[in-house]
Amino acid sequence: MPTKSLHIPTPDGRADAFAAFPDGGGRHPGVLLYPDAFGPRPELEKKARELAGHGYYVLVPNLYYRHGPAPVVELPEHIGAEARPALFERLVPLVQAHSTERVLRDADAYLRFLTAQPEVSEGPVATMGYCLGAALAMRTATAHPDRVAAVAGFHPGLLVTDAPDSPHRLVSELTAEVHLGLAEGDLTPEAIDELAKAFEAAGVCHTTEIYPGTVHGFTMSDTDAFDPAALQRHWDRLLPLLARTLTHP
């Protein structure tokens, strides 16, 4: 699948990004893919390429562009347990600086850019994300219900918090269909119940599933958390969701 490096104009500067899309020309449904906390890297490019092979234009932005181009924090080829403390010491301040206001400004810019690409077909798009990116995908969909028809989040973080603007408190704004694939321990039973009640009260079509035997990060083959069976389950849930909700030319 072809990929290209891009720069997305935002109110706060230019966000570096990459896109993957099918060979052979034509226009394809758009997917905005938010990375996990480690940011864009070969693992995310591999996922974007695979998704593009199923007929989608996939845009992957660098969430930390305000701090420099990706990788903002140098990453080892394999992110093992020994590397994580030092990485998170540098990453946590970047995550904390990524306020809701910034998220929403970026989301608007990313969607405008995605839907303006000549390879992207008309109609709604999907948002998806891993870890931190799942919450960003949800925030994007609740802020733009007229443009986002599907949300997928895998081993999500920060979906249910005590904050007044916690993503789970905003699901009444959703028009998208939602799938959340959780690792065991990603959310407490109470948080899962709170999220389910919010979806049901809002009438949102959704599935929330705990992928058995998994730990946080299970889709990422460049980490110790990787689980090949759970990665396949993630594709088995994601691809039908996109096929149901997005318009294929």
SERO-4910 file (N, C-alpha, C, O; in steps of 0.05 Angstrom, whole numbers):
BEGIN
 pado doro    nc1    nc2    nc3   cac1   cac2   cac3    cc1    cc2    cc3    oc1    oc2    oc3
  Met    A     17    -24      0      0      0      0     17     25      0     37     26     15
  Pro    A     11     45    -16     26     70    -16     23     84     11      2     83     23
  Thr    A     44     97     20     42    115     43     56    141     35     73    142     18
  Lys    A     47    163     48     61    188     44     62    204     69     44    202     86
  Ser    A     83    220     72     85    238     94     70    264     88     70    273     65
  Leu    A     58    275    108     40    298    104     44    318    127     56    312    147
  His    A     35    343    123     34    363    144      6    374    144     -4    384    124
  Ile    A     -7    373    168    -35    381    171    -35    409    183    -24    413    206
  Pro    A    -46    429    170    -48    456    183    -67    456    206    -90    446    203
  Thr    A    -59    466    228    -76    468    252    -74    497    263    -56    512    255
  Pro    A    -92    505    281    -90    532    293    -64    536    308    -56    559    313
  Asp    A    -50    514    316    -26    516    332     -1    509    317     21    505    329
  Gly    A     -2    506    290     22    499    275     15    477    255     -8    472    248
  Arg    A     36    464    246     32    442    226     38    415    240     60    411    251
  Ala    A     19    397    239     22    371    250     33    352    229     21    349    208
  Asp    A     56    340    235     66    319    216     48    294    219     37    289    241
  Ala    A     46    280    197     28    257    196     37    239    173     53    247    157
  Phe    A     25    215    173     28    199    148      1    187    142    -16    184    159
  Ala    A     -2    179    117    -26    167    107    -19    142     91      1    140     78
  Ala    A    -37    122     93    -35     98     77    -62     95     62    -83    101     73
  Phe    A    -60     85     38    -85     84     21    -81     62      0    -58     55     -6
  Pro    A   -102     53    -12   -100     31    -31    -85     38    -57    -85     61    -65
  Asp    A    -73     18    -68    -62     21    -95    -84     25   -115   -107     18   -110
  Gly    A    -77     36   -138    -95     36   -161   -113     60   -164   -131     60   -181
  Gly    A   -108     81   -148   -124    105   -151   -152    102   -140   -157     84   -124
  Gly    A   -169    120   -147   -196    120   -137   -199    134   -110   -179    144    -99
  Arg    A   -223    134   -100   -229    147    -74   -239    127    -55   -253    107    -62
  His    A   -233    131    -29   -238    110     -9   -248    124     17   -241    147     22
  Pro    A   -263    109     33   -272    120     58   -248    128     76   -228    114     76
  Gly    A   -252    149     91   -230    159    108   -231    148    136   -253    145    148
  Val    A   -208    143    147   -205    134    175   -184    151    188   -161    153    178
  Leu    A   -190    164    210   -171    179    226   -162    161    249   -178    154    267
  Leu    A   -136    154    248   -126    134    267   -107    149    287    -87    160    279
  Tyr    A   -116    149    312   -100    162    333    -81    141    346    -90    120    354
  Pro    A    -55    147    347    -36    128    359    -40    125    389    -54    141    402
  Asp    A    -26    106    400    -23    103    429     -4    125    439      6    142    424
  Ala    A      2    123    465     18    144    477     46    146    466     60    166    468
  Phe    A     56    124    454     83    124    443     85    139    416    107    145    407
  Gly    A     62    144    404     61    160    380     66    145    354     70    120    355
  Pro    A     67    159    332     71    146    306     99    133    305    118    144    314
  Arg    A     99    109    293    124     94    290    119     71    271     96     68    261
  Pro    A    139     55    264    134     33    244    110     15    251     96      6    233
  Glu    A    106     10    277     83     -7    284     56      5    275     39    -10    266
  Leu    A     53     31    278     29     44    270     27     45    239      5     43    228
  Glu    A     49     49    226     49     49    197     41     21    186     26     19    167
  Lys    A     50      0    200     42    -27    192     12    -30    195     -1    -42    177
  Lys    A      0    -21    216    -29    -23    220    -44     -7    199    -64    -16    188
  Ala    A    -34     18    194    -47     35    174    -46     22    146    -66     22    131
  Arg    A    -23     10    139    -21     -4    113    -40    -27    111    -53    -31     91
  Glu    A    -42    -43    133    -61    -66    132    -90    -56    129   -105    -68    113
  Leu    A    -97    -36    143   -124    -25    141   -129    -14    113   -150    -17    101
  Ala    A   -109      0    102   -112     10     75   -116    -12     54   -130     -9     34
  Gly    A   -104    -35     60   -108    -58     42   -136    -68     41   -143    -83     22
  His    A   -153    -60     60   -181    -67     60   -198    -45     47   -223    -46     48
  Gly    A   -185    -25     36   -200     -5     20   -205     22     34   -224     36     28
  Tyr    A   -187     30     53   -191     55     68   -167     73     64   -144     64     61
  Tyr    A   -172     99     66   -151    119     68   -147    125     98   -166    133    111
  Val    A   -123    120    108   -119    121    137    -98    143    143    -76    142    133
  Leu    A   -107    162    159    -90    185    166    -81    181    196    -98    177    213
  Val    A    -55    183    200    -44    179    227    -28    204    235     -6    208    225
  Pro    A    -39    221    252    -24    246    260     -5    241    283     -9    223    299
  Asn    A     14    259    285     32    260    308     18    278    329     17    303    326
  Leu    A      9    266    351     -6    281    371     11    302    385      1    322    395
  Tyr    A     38    298    385     56    315    400     70    335    381     92    344    388
  Tyr    A     58    342    359     72    359    339     80    386    351     99    398    341
  Arg    A     67    395    372     75    421    384    103    419    396    116    440    400
  His    A    112    395    402    138    391    415    159    382    395    182    378    402
  Gly    A    151    379    369    170    370    349    159    348    332    138    336    339
  Pro    A    173    341    310    164    319    293    167    292    306    184    288    323
  Ala    A    151    273    297    154    245    308    179    232    298    188    237    275
  Pro    A    192    216    315    185    211    343    196    233    361    220    239    361
  Val    A    178    245    376    185    266    395    203    255    417    222    268    426
  Val    A    197    230    425    214    216    444    226    192    429    211    176    417
  Glu    A    252    189    430    265    167    415    256    140    427    256    137    452
  Leu    A    248    122    410    237     97    418    255     74    410    267     75    388
  Pro    A    258     54    427    273     30    419    257     14    398    232     18    396
  Glu    A    270     -3    384    256    -20    364    235    -37    378    213    -41    367
  His    A    241    -48    401    222    -62    417    220    -49    444    240    -44    458
  Ile    A    195    -42    452    190    -27    476    186    -47    499    163    -54    505
  Gly    A    208    -56    511    206    -75    533    202    -62    560    202    -37    562
  Ala    A    198    -79    580    193    -69    607    215    -50    617    209    -31    631
  Glu    A    240    -57    610    262    -41    621    262    -12    609    273      6    622
  Ala    A    251     -8    586    251     18    573    228     36    582    229     60    579
  Arg    A    207     24    593    182     39    597    185     61    618    174     83    613
  Pro    A    198     57    641    199     79    661    211    105    650    200    126    654
  Ala    A    233    103    636    246    127    625    229    139    603    227    164    601
  Leu    A    216    122    586    199    133    565    175    148    577    168    170    568
  Phe    A    162    136    597    139    149    608    146    174    624    130    192    626
  Glu    A    170    175    634    179    200    648    179    223    628    173    246    636
  Arg    A    185    218    603    185    238    582    157    242    569    150    264    561
  Leu    A    142    220    567    117    221    553     94    232    570     77    246    559
  Val    A     94    227    596     71    236    612     67    266    611     44    275    609
  Pro    A     88    282    612     83    311    610     71    319    583     55    338    581
  Leu    A     78    304    562     66    310    535     37    303    535     20    318    524
  Val    A     30    281    547      2    273    549    -14    293    566    -36    301    558
  Gln    A     -2    301    588    -16    320    606    -20    347    592    -40    361    597
  Ala    A     -1    355    575     -4    380    561    -25    379    539    -33    400    529
  His    A    -33    355    531    -52    351    509    -80    354    521    -95    335    523
  Ser    A    -87    379    527   -113    385    540   -136    380    522   -133    377    497
  Thr    A   -160    379    533   -184    376    517   -187    397    496   -195    392    473
  Glu    A   -180    422    503   -181    444    484   -163    438    460   -171    443    437
  Arg    A   -139    429    465   -121    422    444   -131    399    427   -131    399    402
  Val    A   -142    379    441   -153    355    427   -174    364    407   -174    354    384
  Leu    A   -192    381    416   -214    389    399   -206    407    376   -216    405    354
  Arg    A   -186    425    381   -176    441    359   -163    423    338   -167    426    314
  Asp    A   -147    404    348   -134    385    329   -154    368    314   -151    364    290
  Ala    A   -174    358    328   -193    340    316   -207    354    292   -211    342    271
  Asp    A   -214    379    296   -227    394    274   -208    397    251   -216    393    228
  Ala    A   -182    403    256   -163    406    235   -158    379    220   -156    378    196
  Tyr    A   -156    358    236   -150    331    224   -174    323    206   -169    313    184
  Leu    A   -198    327    215   -221    319    199   -224    336    174   -229    325    152
  Arg    A   -219    361    176   -219    379    152   -199    369    132   -205    367    108
  Phe    A   -175    363    141   -154    354    124   -160    327    111   -158    324     87
  Leu    A   -169    308    127   -175    282    118   -196    282     96   -193    270     75
  Thr    A   -218    296    101   -240    296     82   -234    312     57   -249    310     37
  Ala    A   -213    329     57   -206    345     34   -187    330     15   -181    339     -7
  Gln    A   -176    307     24   -157    293      8   -170    281    -18   -192    271    -16
  Pro    A   -156    283    -40   -168    274    -66   -173    244    -66   -190    235    -82
  Glu    A   -159    229    -49   -163    200    -48   -186    192    -30   -193    168    -28
  Val    A   -198    211    -16   -219    205      4   -247    210     -8   -252    231    -20
  Ser    A   -264    190     -6   -291    193    -17   -309    210      0   -302    215     24
  Glu    A   -330    220    -11   -350    235      4   -364    217     25   -363    192     22
  Gly    A   -376    229     44   -390    214     64   -375    214     91   -354    225     93
  Pro    A   -387    201    111   -376    201    138   -350    185    139   -343    169    122
  Val    A   -335    191    160   -309    177    165   -311    162    192   -331    164    206
  Ala    A   -290    147    197   -288    133    223   -264    145    238   -245    155    227
  Thr    A   -267    144    265   -244    150    282   -238    126    299   -256    111    307
  Met    A   -212    121    303   -204     98    319   -178    105    333   -164    124    325
  Gly    A   -172     90    354   -148     96    368   -141     73    387   -157     56    395
  Tyr    A   -116     74    395   -104     55    414    -96     69    439    -84     91    438
  Cys    A   -102     57    463    -93     69    488   -105     97    490   -129    101    487
  Leu    A    -88    117    495    -97    145    496   -113    152    471   -132    168    473
  Gly    A   -105    142    448   -118    148    423   -148    141    422   -163    153    407
  Ala    A   -156    121    438   -184    114    439   -201    137    450   -223    142    440
  Ala    A   -191    150    471   -206    173    482   -206    196    462   -227    210    460
  Leu    A   -185    200    447   -185    221    427   -204    215    404   -218    233    394
  Ala    A   -206    189    396   -225    181    376   -254    187    385   -270    196    370
  Met    A   -259    181    411   -285    185    422   -292    215    423   -314    224    416
  Arg    A   -272    231    432   -277    260    434   -282    272    406   -298    290    403
  Thr    A   -267    262    386   -271    272    359   -299    266    349   -312    283    337
  Ala    A   -309    242    355   -335    234    346   -357    249    360   -377    256    348
  Thr    A   -354    254    386   -375    269    400   -375    298    392   -396    311    393
  Ala    A   -352    309    384   -351    337    375   -361    340    347   -368    362    339
  His    A   -361    319    331   -368    321    303   -387    298    295   -381    281    278
  Pro    A   -410    297    308   -429    275    302   -439    274    274   -447    253    264
  Asp    A   -438    296    260   -447    297    232   -426    285    213   -432    281    189
  Arg    A   -402    280    222   -380    272    204   -369    245    211   -355    233    194
  Val    A   -374    234    235   -362    209    244   -383    188    248   -401    191    264
  Ala    A   -381    166    233   -401    145    233   -393    121    249   -409    103    255
  Ala    A   -367    118    256   -357     95    271   -334    104    289   -318    121    282
  Val    A   -334     92    313   -311     96    332   -302     68    341   -318     51    348
  Ala    A   -276     64    340   -265     39    351   -242     47    369   -225     63    362
  Gly    A   -241     34    393   -219     39    412   -209     13    423   -225     -4    430
  Phe    A   -183     10    424   -171    -15    433   -151    -10    456   -136      9    455
  His    A   -153    -27    476   -140    -23    502   -140      6    509   -119     19    512
  Pro    A   -165     17    512   -168     46    516   -159     56    543   -159     41    563
  Gly    A   -151     81    544   -145     95    569   -161    121    570   -168    132    549
  Leu    A   -166    131    594   -178    157    598   -206    160    587   -214    183    580
  Leu    A   -221    139    584   -248    140    574   -268    147    597   -288    161    592
  Val    A   -262    138    620   -279    143    644   -262    155    665   -246    141    678
  Thr    A   -266    181    670   -251    195    691   -270    211    708   -294    212    702
  Asp    A   -259    224    728   -275    241    745   -280    269    734   -295    284    745
  Ala    A   -267    275    712   -269    302    700   -297    307    690   -311    289    681
  Pro    A   -306    332    692   -333    339    682   -336    334    652   -358    328    642
  Asp    A   -314    335    637   -315    330    608   -303    302    601   -294    299    579
  Ser    A   -304    284    620   -295    256    614   -310    246    589   -334    251    586
  Pro    A   -296    232    571   -309    223    546   -336    208    551   -354    211    535
  His    A   -338    193    573   -362    177    577   -386    195    583   -409    187    580
  Arg    A   -381    220    592   -403    238    598   -414    252    573   -434    266    575
  Leu    A   -400    248    550   -408    263    526   -420    244    505   -426    253    483
  Val    A   -425    219    512   -434    200    491   -462    207    481   -470    196    460
  Ser    A   -477    223    495   -503    231    485   -501    246    459   -521    248    444
  Glu    A   -477    257    453   -473    271    428   -467    253    404   -468    261    381
  Leu    A   -462    227    410   -453    209    389   -476    202    370   -499    198    378
  Thr    A   -469    200    344   -487    186    325   -472    162    314   -484    146    299
  Ala    A   -447    158    321   -431    136    310   -437    110    325   -446    110    347
  Glu    A   -431     88    311   -431     61    323   -403     57    336   -383     66    324
  Val    A   -402     45    359   -378     43    375   -370     14    381   -387     -2    388
  His    A   -344      8    378   -334    -17    389   -310    -10    407   -292      4    398
  Leu    A   -309    -21    431   -287    -18    449   -277    -46    456   -291    -63    466
  Gly    A   -251    -51    450   -238    -76    457   -219    -72    480   -198    -60    476
  Leu    A   -226    -82    503   -211    -77    527   -192   -100    534   -198   -124    529
  Ala    A   -169    -93    545   -153   -113    558   -164   -118    586   -178   -101    597
  Glu    A   -158   -141    597   -167   -146    625   -153   -126    643   -128   -123    643
  Gly    A   -169   -111    658   -157    -91    676   -156    -63    665   -148    -44    679
  Asp    A   -163    -59    639   -163    -32    628   -183    -13    643   -176      9    649
  Leu    A   -206    -23    649   -227     -8    663   -237    -25    686   -239    -50    684
  Thr    A   -244    -13    708   -256    -27    730   -284    -36    722   -296    -25    704
  Pro    A   -295    -57    735   -323    -65    729   -342    -42    733   -362    -39    718
  Glu    A   -337    -24    753   -354     -1    757   -353     18    734   -373     29    725
  Ala    A   -329     22    723   -326     41    700   -339     29    675   -352     44    660
  Ile    A   -336      3    671   -349    -10    648   -379     -7    650   -393     -2    631
  Asp    A   -390    -11    675   -419     -8    679   -428     21    674   -449     25    662
  Glu    A   -412     40    683   -419     68    680   -419     75    650   -437     90    640
  Leu    A   -400     65    635   -398     70    607   -422     57    592   -434     70    575
  Ala    A   -428     33    599   -451     19    587   -477     34    592   -493     37    573
  Lys    A   -481     44    616   -505     58    622   -507     84    606   -529     92    597
  Ala    A   -484     97    602   -484    122    586   -491    116    557   -507    130    545
  Phe    A   -479     95    546   -486     87    518   -516     81    515   -529     90    497
  Glu    A   -526     65    534   -554     56    532   -573     80    536   -593     81    522
  Ala    A   -567     98    554   -584    121    558   -585    138    533   -605    151    527
  Ala    A   -562    139    519   -561    155    495   -571    141    470   -573    153    448
  Gly    A   -577    115    472   -586    100    449   -564     94    429   -569     91    405
  Val    A   -539     94    438   -516     89    420   -512     60    415   -512     44    434
  Cys    A   -510     52    389   -504     24    382   -475     19    389   -457     33    379
  His    A   -470      0    407   -443     -4    417   -437    -33    425   -456    -48    431
  Thr    A   -412    -40    425   -403    -65    438   -378    -58    454   -360    -44    445
  Thr    A   -378    -68    478   -354    -65    496   -347    -94    504   -362   -108    517
  Glu    A   -323   -101    496   -315   -129    499   -287   -131    513   -269   -116    505
  Ile    A   -285   -148    533   -258   -153    545   -246   -176    529   -257   -198    528
  Tyr    A   -223   -171    517   -209   -192    502   -195   -210    522   -177   -201    537
  Pro    A   -201   -236    523   -192   -253    545   -162   -257    545   -149   -260    524
  Gly    A   -151   -257    569   -122   -263    572   -103   -241    564    -80   -246    560
  Thr    A   -114   -217    560    -97   -195    549    -88   -176    571   -100   -174    592
  Val    A    -66   -161    564    -57   -139    581    -57   -114    563    -58   -116    539
  His    A    -56    -91    576    -58    -66    562    -36    -64    541    -13    -69    546
  Gly    A    -44    -57    516    -25    -55    494    -25    -80    476     -6    -83    460
  Phe    A    -45    -97    478    -43   -123    465    -41   -123    435    -33   -143    423
  Thr    A    -48   -101    422    -47   -100    393    -19    -94    382    -14    -97    359
  Met    A     -1    -84    400     24    -73    391     47    -94    391     56   -102    412
  Ser    A     55   -102    367     75   -123    365    103   -114    373    122   -130    375
  Asp    A    107    -87    377    133    -77    386    134    -74    416    152    -59    426
  Thr    A    116    -86    431    116    -85    460    113   -113    471    105   -132    458
  Asp    A    119   -115    497    116   -141    511     87   -149    515     81   -173    520
  Ala    A     69   -130    511     40   -136    515     28   -151    492      5   -160    494
  Phe    A     42   -153    470     30   -163    445     18   -191    448     29   -209    460
  Asp    A     -6   -194    437    -21   -219    437    -32   -223    408    -51   -210    400
  Pro    A    -20   -242    393    -28   -245    365    -58   -252    362    -71   -242    343
  Ala    A    -69   -269    379    -97   -276    377   -115   -252    382   -135   -248    369
  Ala    A   -107   -235    401   -123   -211    407   -121   -191    385   -140   -177    379
  Leu    A    -97   -189    372    -95   -171    349   -114   -180    327   -127   -164    314
  Gln    A   -116   -206    322   -134   -216    302   -163   -211    309   -179   -203    292
  Arg    A   -169   -214    335   -197   -207    344   -203   -178    339   -225   -171    331
  His    A   -183   -161    342   -187   -132    337   -193   -127    308   -211   -112    302
  Trp    A   -180   -141    289   -187   -138    261   -215   -150    256   -230   -139    240
  Asp    A   -221   -172    269   -247   -185    265   -270   -167    274   -293   -170    265
  Arg    A   -265   -149    293   -286   -130    302   -285   -104    286   -306    -93    280
  Leu    A   -261    -95    280   -258    -69    267   -269    -70    238   -284    -52    230
  Leu    A   -261    -89    222   -267    -89    194   -297    -90    189   -307    -75    172
  Pro    A   -313   -108    202   -342   -107    198   -355    -81    207   -374    -71    194
  Leu    A   -344    -69    228   -355    -43    237   -352    -22    215   -371     -8    209
  Leu    A   -328    -21    203   -323     -1    182   -340     -7    158   -351     11    145
  Ala    A   -342    -33    151   -358    -40    127   -388    -33    131   -401    -25    111
  Arg    A   -398    -35    156   -426    -28    161   -431      1    160   -453     10    151
  Thr    A   -412     17    168   -418     45    174   -408     65    153   -418     88    152
  Leu    A   -388     57    137   -377     76    118   -386     69     90   -391     46     83
  Thr    A   -388     89     73   -398     86     46   -374     80     27   -355     95     25
  His    A   -376     57     14   -355     49     -5   -365     56    -33   -386     48    -41
  Pro    A   -348     72    -48   -357     80    -75   -361     56    -93   -368     59   -116
***
